[in-house]
């Protein structure tokens, strides 16, 4: 085999390995959000008494199931809004209606989360509510992929 042929085969193998790595990495990140949510919920639940842990996990699962259909509708509404936006003729009223639908769906999902938080807070004592508040702070920070909060000496930190 010539040197050129060996180089081509080696290059092809290397590119295939890289492509496989990219594909595997992409697929693994598609499931990451659900895994992170479940893991985070289970970690918090492990710090609660058994009855309240069961209530918390049941509530998280219920919210997830209730929001699943609306999340799919939200995804479809976004796609439709992008179609309207990229159409040859821009239809402002159709776009506004679609954006309004997106806002309505987001609001409904957030309201369900707020209602569930209130339900849980009624069942928790003050210490558990404090831990729950901290869990929610950490969860939101993780979801936004932001860096850890600045330390107390940071000049960017606002005072309440």
Order of alpha helices (4+ residues) and beta strands (2+ residues): alpha-alpha-alpha-alpha-alpha
